[in-house]
Amino acid sequence: QPQSDSTLLQATDRLADSAKVGGWALLDAGGDAKHGDGAKIGGKELRYYTMRITAARRELAAALRTDWGTLEAGTHVLDGEYAYLVYKPGNPARWYVMGQPARHVTIPTHLLLRVGFPMQTAVTPAKPSRQQRIACERDAVVLSAE
């Protein structure tokens, strides 16, 4: 078990180190069907949260209470800001907006699934819904289906 923990930490540290401040990250949302987007892959439900990275990877100097419980000193983390789905999870249009006010988080690197992918600016369709119009006014971005 310690060997696999060490291997996981090395892999997620490499992922975290490749993350750029201002870039995007997907993190494991467990089974959160209310807020986490995702899909069934190979019969298993995979859900994720989206955040914009606000600081480089660091090691906690002291324990810290987070959304994932108390993280111990020495835990490797990334700081970021949650992006919120415009539509319900599962909608093929994966539009996101930043919180108002911003929701800043510190996440343990072992939750990282992917970093460094592009997000496109959402474009208001010819006949936008009220929801689409408001999202575009808030600088909504779109996650590629890839």
C-alpha positions as CSV (number, residue, x, y, z in Angstrom):
1,Q,0.0,0.0,0.0
2,P,2.7,2.6,0.8
3,Q,4.4,1.9,-2.6
4,S,1.1,2.6,-4.4
5,D,0.5,5.7,-2.3
6,S,3.9,7.0,-3.2
7,T,3.4,6.2,-6.9
8,L,0.0,8.0,-6.9
9,L,1.6,11.0,-5.2
10,Q,4.4,11.2,-7.8
11,A,1.8,10.9,-10.6
12,T,-0.5,13.6,-9.2
13,D,2.5,15.8,-8.3
14,R,3.6,15.7,-12.0
15,L,0.1,16.6,-13.0
16,A,0.0,19.4,-10.5
17,D,3.4,20.7,-11.5
18,S,2.3,20.9,-15.2
19,A,-0.7,23.0,-14.2
20,K,-0.5,26.7,-15.1
21,V,-1.8,29.5,-12.9
22,G,-5.0,30.7,-14.7
23,G,-5.4,27.3,-16.4
24,W,-8.1,24.8,-15.8
25,A,-8.3,21.5,-13.8
26,L,-10.8,18.7,-13.4
27,L,-11.0,17.1,-10.0
28,D,-12.6,13.9,-8.8
29,A,-16.1,14.7,-7.5
30,G,-16.8,11.1,-6.2
31,G,-20.5,10.4,-6.7
32,D,-21.7,14.0,-6.5
33,A,-24.6,13.9,-9.0
34,K,-25.9,17.3,-7.9
35,H,-22.8,19.4,-8.6
36,G,-20.3,17.2,-10.3
37,D,-20.6,16.7,-14.1
38,G,-19.6,13.5,-15.8
39,A,-20.9,10.3,-17.4
40,K,-20.9,6.6,-17.1
41,I,-17.8,5.1,-18.6
42,G,-17.4,1.3,-18.6
43,G,-20.5,1.0,-16.4
44,K,-19.0,3.2,-13.7
45,E,-20.2,6.8,-12.9
46,L,-17.3,9.2,-13.2
47,R,-18.0,12.7,-11.9
48,Y,-15.8,15.8,-11.7
49,Y,-15.6,19.4,-10.6
50,T,-14.0,22.2,-12.7
51,M,-11.8,24.9,-11.2
52,R,-9.4,27.6,-12.4
53,I,-6.0,27.3,-10.9
54,T,-4.9,30.3,-8.8
55,A,-1.5,29.1,-7.4
56,A,1.3,26.6,-8.1
57,R,1.4,23.3,-6.2
58,R,2.5,23.6,-2.6
59,E,2.9,21.5,0.5
60,L,0.8,22.5,3.5
61,A,2.9,23.7,6.5
62,A,0.0,23.2,8.9
63,A,-3.3,21.2,8.9
64,L,-6.1,22.9,7.0
65,R,-9.9,22.4,7.0
66,T,-11.2,22.0,3.5
67,D,-14.2,20.7,1.6
68,W,-12.5,17.3,1.8
69,G,-12.1,17.4,5.6
70,T,-8.9,18.3,7.4
71,L,-5.8,18.0,5.3
72,E,-2.7,17.2,7.3
73,A,0.6,19.2,7.2
74,G,2.7,17.9,4.4
75,T,-0.2,17.3,2.0
76,H,0.4,18.5,-1.5
77,V,-2.3,20.9,-2.7
78,L,-3.4,23.3,-5.4
79,D,-5.4,26.4,-4.8
80,G,-8.2,27.3,-7.2
81,E,-11.6,28.8,-7.8
82,Y,-14.6,26.7,-8.5
83,A,-16.4,27.1,-11.8
84,Y,-20.1,26.3,-11.7
85,L,-22.2,24.5,-14.3
86,V,-24.7,26.7,-16.1
87,Y,-26.9,23.6,-16.9
88,K,-27.7,20.5,-14.8
89,P,-25.0,17.8,-14.7
90,G,-25.2,15.5,-17.7
91,N,-26.3,18.2,-20.1
92,P,-24.1,17.9,-23.3
93,A,-23.5,21.7,-23.3
94,R,-20.8,22.0,-20.6
95,W,-21.0,25.7,-19.9
96,Y,-19.4,27.1,-16.8
97,V,-19.4,30.4,-15.0
98,M,-17.3,31.6,-12.0
99,G,-19.1,32.1,-8.7
100,Q,-20.3,35.5,-7.6
101,P,-18.7,35.9,-5.1
102,A,-15.7,33.7,-6.1
103,R,-15.5,30.4,-4.3
104,H,-11.8,29.7,-3.5
105,V,-10.7,26.2,-2.6
106,T,-7.6,24.3,-1.6
107,I,-7.6,20.8,-3.0
108,P,-5.3,17.8,-2.4
109,T,-3.4,17.0,-5.6
110,H,-4.5,13.3,-5.4
111,L,-8.0,14.5,-6.6
112,L,-6.6,15.9,-9.9
113,L,-7.9,14.1,-13.0
114,R,-6.7,16.5,-15.8
115,V,-5.1,19.9,-16.1
116,G,-4.0,22.2,-19.0
117,F,-7.0,21.9,-21.3
118,P,-8.5,24.8,-23.2
119,M,-11.8,26.3,-22.4
120,Q,-13.6,28.3,-25.1
121,T,-15.7,31.4,-24.5
122,A,-19.4,30.6,-24.7
123,V,-21.2,32.1,-27.7
124,T,-24.7,33.3,-27.4
125,P,-26.9,31.4,-29.9
126,A,-29.1,33.3,-32.4
127,K,-32.1,32.8,-30.2
128,P,-30.6,32.6,-26.7
129,S,-32.6,31.5,-23.6
130,R,-32.5,33.9,-20.6
131,Q,-30.1,31.4,-18.9
132,Q,-27.7,31.5,-21.9
133,R,-27.8,35.3,-22.1
134,I,-27.0,35.7,-18.4
135,A,-24.2,33.1,-18.6
136,C,-22.6,34.9,-21.6
137,E,-22.9,38.2,-19.7
138,R,-20.9,36.5,-16.9
139,D,-18.2,35.4,-19.4
140,A,-19.2,31.7,-19.5
141,V,-16.7,29.2,-20.8
142,V,-17.3,25.9,-22.5
143,L,-15.5,22.6,-21.8
144,S,-14.8,20.5,-24.9
145,A,-16.5,17.1,-25.1
146,E,-13.1,15.5,-25.7
